[in-house]
Amino acid sequence: MADKTVRAGDTSDWVFALTVDNAAYNLAGKTVVLHRKAKGTGAADSFSTADTPSPKLVITGEATGQVTFSPASTTWVFAAGEYSMYFEVQAGTERLKFPNASDLTIAVKEAY
């Protein structure tokens, strides 16, 4: 079962809360990277809060661990299928994966 289902070409904001043991992970001073991989083809891409000039991934709540991904039709056009996705929080040489147990599964439905 998918963690999130969207239609191909969806540009709605996605809001996620990054937590450890059900507690918000403080993102102050950290960079967050969203990694996405198409299941089957292995095609992968990523978005970072450090992207310039206009990041598609933004920390919207440092203390609450909240990030918002704003896909645009010109930057991330979904094709119907299934994708794996996870967040990587970076601070110096530290790298922490969210969720840490397994990737999120995103189901993209055909637009019609």
C-alpha positions as CSV (number, residue, x, y, z in Angstrom):
1,M,0.0,0.0,0.0
2,A,1.3,3.5,-0.9
3,D,2.1,6.1,1.7
4,K,0.9,8.8,-0.7
5,T,-1.1,8.7,-3.9
6,V,-1.1,11.5,-6.5
7,R,-2.1,12.0,-10.1
8,A,0.5,12.5,-12.8
9,G,1.5,16.2,-13.1
10,D,0.2,17.0,-9.6
11,T,1.7,20.3,-8.3
12,S,0.2,20.3,-4.8
13,D,2.4,21.0,-1.8
14,W,3.5,17.9,0.2
15,V,4.1,18.5,3.9
16,F,6.1,16.0,5.9
17,A,7.1,15.9,9.6
18,L,10.5,14.3,10.2
19,T,10.4,12.5,13.6
20,V,12.6,10.2,15.7
21,D,10.7,7.9,18.2
22,N,7.5,10.0,17.5
23,A,9.3,13.2,18.5
24,A,10.0,16.1,16.1
25,Y,13.5,16.2,14.8
26,N,15.0,19.7,15.1
27,L,16.1,20.9,11.6
28,A,17.8,24.1,12.8
29,G,21.1,24.6,10.9
30,K,20.6,21.5,8.8
31,T,20.1,20.7,5.1
32,V,17.4,18.3,4.0
33,V,17.5,16.4,0.7
34,L,14.5,14.5,-0.8
35,H,15.6,11.4,-2.8
36,R,13.2,9.8,-5.2
37,K,13.6,6.6,-7.3
38,A,11.3,5.0,-9.8
39,K,10.7,1.4,-9.0
40,G,11.7,-0.9,-11.8
41,T,13.6,1.6,-14.0
42,G,16.0,2.8,-11.2
43,A,15.8,6.4,-12.5
44,A,16.5,8.7,-9.6
45,D,16.5,12.4,-8.7
46,S,16.7,14.6,-5.7
47,F,15.8,18.0,-4.3
48,S,17.6,19.9,-1.5
49,T,16.7,22.8,0.8
50,A,20.1,24.2,-0.4
51,D,19.1,24.3,-4.1
52,T,19.3,27.8,-5.6
53,P,17.7,30.1,-6.7
54,S,14.3,28.6,-5.8
55,P,14.4,25.4,-3.8
56,K,11.4,23.0,-4.3
57,L,12.0,21.6,-0.8
58,V,11.8,24.0,2.1
59,I,12.1,23.7,5.9
60,T,8.8,25.1,7.1
61,G,9.2,24.3,10.8
62,E,12.7,23.9,12.2
63,A,11.6,22.9,15.7
64,T,8.8,20.7,14.4
65,G,10.8,18.9,11.8
66,Q,8.4,20.0,9.1
67,V,9.5,20.2,5.4
68,T,7.3,21.1,2.4
69,F,8.0,19.9,-1.1
70,S,6.4,22.0,-3.8
71,P,6.6,20.1,-7.1
72,A,6.0,22.2,-10.2
73,S,5.0,20.9,-13.6
74,T,8.2,22.2,-15.1
75,T,10.5,20.6,-12.5
76,W,9.0,17.2,-11.6
77,V,6.4,15.8,-13.9
78,F,5.3,12.5,-12.6
79,A,4.8,9.5,-14.8
80,A,2.3,7.0,-13.7
81,G,4.0,4.3,-11.6
82,E,5.4,3.6,-8.2
83,Y,8.3,5.4,-6.6
84,S,10.4,5.0,-3.5
85,M,11.3,8.2,-1.6
86,Y,13.2,9.2,1.5
87,F,14.6,12.3,3.2
88,E,18.3,12.7,4.2
89,V,19.1,15.3,6.8
90,Q,22.7,16.6,6.6
91,A,24.7,18.5,9.2
92,G,28.4,18.6,8.6
93,T,29.4,15.0,8.0
94,E,26.3,13.6,9.7
95,R,23.7,11.9,7.5
96,L,20.4,10.8,8.9
97,K,17.7,9.0,6.8
98,F,13.9,9.6,7.3
99,P,12.0,7.3,7.6
100,N,14.9,5.2,8.9
101,A,13.2,1.8,8.8
102,S,12.1,1.8,5.1
103,D,11.5,4.2,2.2
104,L,8.1,5.8,1.6
105,T,6.1,4.5,-1.3
106,I,4.5,7.0,-3.7
107,A,1.9,5.7,-6.1
108,V,1.3,8.0,-9.1
109,K,-1.9,7.5,-11.0
110,E,-2.4,8.3,-14.6
111,A,-4.0,11.7,-15.3
112,Y,-7.1,11.7,-17.6
